[in-house]
Amino acid sequence: MEVILQQDFPALGYVGDRVSVRRGFARNFLVPRGIAVEIGSRSARELAHRVQGINAHKAKLKLQAQEQGAKLGALALEFVLKLGGQGKTFGSVSVHDIEVALKEKGVALDRRQIRLPEQIKSGGTFEAIIKLHSEVTVNIPIKVTVERVAAPETVDGGSERKKNKRKGRGRAEEQTEGASESPEAAAETPAADDHN
């Protein structure tokens, strides 16, 4: 089904764009929220009369996007990933991480405007694609460095959990120590039944 967008919707397009979407998405989401109108509807004919105003608005948005793109083109982002003992990184650099880093630098973007061509799970240089307008995209370089995390050291070289297991000392033994103190504490405290 084809619709005309009345509002910017980064995943589909911008004001005045004619896009093809699934019928259910259009009827259940886009049209009820006023984001788009169906092509054959009366609203679409009315929208066609407003195309000149929309085109002027689109030109203004494109100019703003180009200005913002010039600012973004000068930015470079850096991230640090932790590397475990087995040579695997903890986590990855996600679209959300890029959105937060850009926000810290004073650039507020919707996460749907940011695209990563590949997952970033290792060190190196990558690029994020920022779609500011249907005709304006900016590539931002991302540098990822890897930092090795030292494994926790123990006296005998094993982990703390294994050490406790070997000694036979765990939560059960700690609870029995606490239980041996409770009869003495009970003897010092008068019983509640004595007052009746």
N, C-alpha and C positions, 0 to 999 in steps of 0.2 A: 504494500500500500504506500502511496506517495503522499507526503505531507509537506507543508511549508512551515518552517520554524518562525515563531513569533518572538522567541527569546533565544539568547545564546545557550547552547547545550553542548559543551566541549566534546562529548563522546560522538555527537552526530554532526554538528555544524553550527552556524551562526545565523543571526536574524536574516530572514528572507531567503535562506537556502532551501532548495527543494531536495528532499532526501527520501529514500525508500526505506521503510521499516516494516516490521511484522505487524499485522493487523491488530493483534491483541495488545502489543506495546503501545500502538497509536491510540486505540480506543480506551484502554484502561489506565494509561499513564500520561501520555503527551497531551492529548486533547482535553481531558478533564482538568488538568493543571494549567491550561492556557499556554503551554510551551509550543504547541503546533496546532495547525488546522488542516482538515482534510482538503485535498485538492479540489474535489467536485462540490464542496459545500458553499453555501452563501458567504460564509466567513472568508473563504479563500478568494471569492470574487471581490469582496470588500478589501481584502488584504492586497489584491492586485492593484487596486486604486492607490494604495498607500506605498507602493513599491518605490516611488521616487524618494519619499521621505526615508524609507528603509535603506535605499542605496546611499543616501547622504550620511545616514547613521553608520552604515557599514564602512564608508570611506573614513569617517572619523575614528571608528574603532580600529581600522587597519593602521592609521597614522599613529594612534596610541600604542598599538602592538609593536610597530616598528621602533618607536622610541624606547619602549620597555625592552625590546629585543637587543637594542644597542647597549643598554645597561647590562643585560644578562650576558651578552657576548664577552664582556670584560671580566666576568666572574670565573673562578675555578674552585671546585670543591675538593676537599681532602677528607678522607675517612681512614680510620685505623681498625683493622680486624684482628681479633685475638686468635693465635694459633695454638692448638692444644699439643699435648705430648705425642700424639699419633700422627701429626702433620695435617690435621684437618682444622679448618677455621670454625669458630663459634659464630653461627649466624651468617648474615649477608648484608649487603647494602641494599635497602629497599627503596621504593618510591616514597614511602613515608619518611625515611631518613633524609632523602634529598629535599623533600618539602620542608622539613624542620630546619635543615641547614640553610635553605634559601630564605626562610622566614627570619632566621637569626641575622641574615645579611640585609634585611629590610625589603625582601621581595615576597609578597604574598601571592601564592598561586594555588589553584585547585589541584588536588592530586591527580585528577583525570587529565590534566594538561601535560603531565610528565610521563614519558615513555622510556623504558630501558630496553634496548634491543636484545640484551642477554642478561642472565642472572649474574650478579657480582658476588662471587664467593671466594675470590682469591686476590692476591695483590696484583697491581698493574695499573694501566691507564685505560679508562673507559669513557664513554660519552652518554649523556642523558639528552634525550630529544624533548624540547619544550615546544608545545604547540600553542602559540599565543593567539593565532587567528587562522582562519582557513587558508590564508596565503602567507602566513608568517610563522616560520619555525626557527628555533635557535638550538644549536648543539652546545652543551656545556661540558667541558672536560672534567672528569672525575679521576682523582689520583687516590688509589687505595694502597696503603702500606700494611704490612703484616707484622705483628708484634708477638713474639713467642712468650707464652705464659709458663712460668716455672711450676713444676709439679710440687705439691706439698711434701716436704721431707719429714721422715720419721726416724727414730733411733735405729731400728733394725731394718730399715729399707722397705717395710710393708706399709700398707695404708693403716690408718687409725682404726678402721672397722675390723680389719683382719687381726690387728694386734689385740683388740678387746675380745675377739672371739677365741683366740688362742689361749688367753689367760682365763677364759671362762667367766669373765667379768662383763656383765651386760646390764640391761635394765632390770631383769628379774632379780639379780643379786642386790642391786641398789634398792629395790623395793623391799627385799627381806630385811635389809639393815634398817630401813625406815619403820618396818613393822615391829622390830624388836624394841624400838624406843616407845612405841605407842602404848604397851601395857603399863609401863612406868608412869607415863603421862596420865593414863586413865586412873591409876591408883591415887595420884595426887589430887585429881579433880573429884569433888563429891558427886555422887550419882543423882540424877534428877528425880528418881523414884523415892528417895529418902524423905522428901518434903511432904509427902501425902500422909 
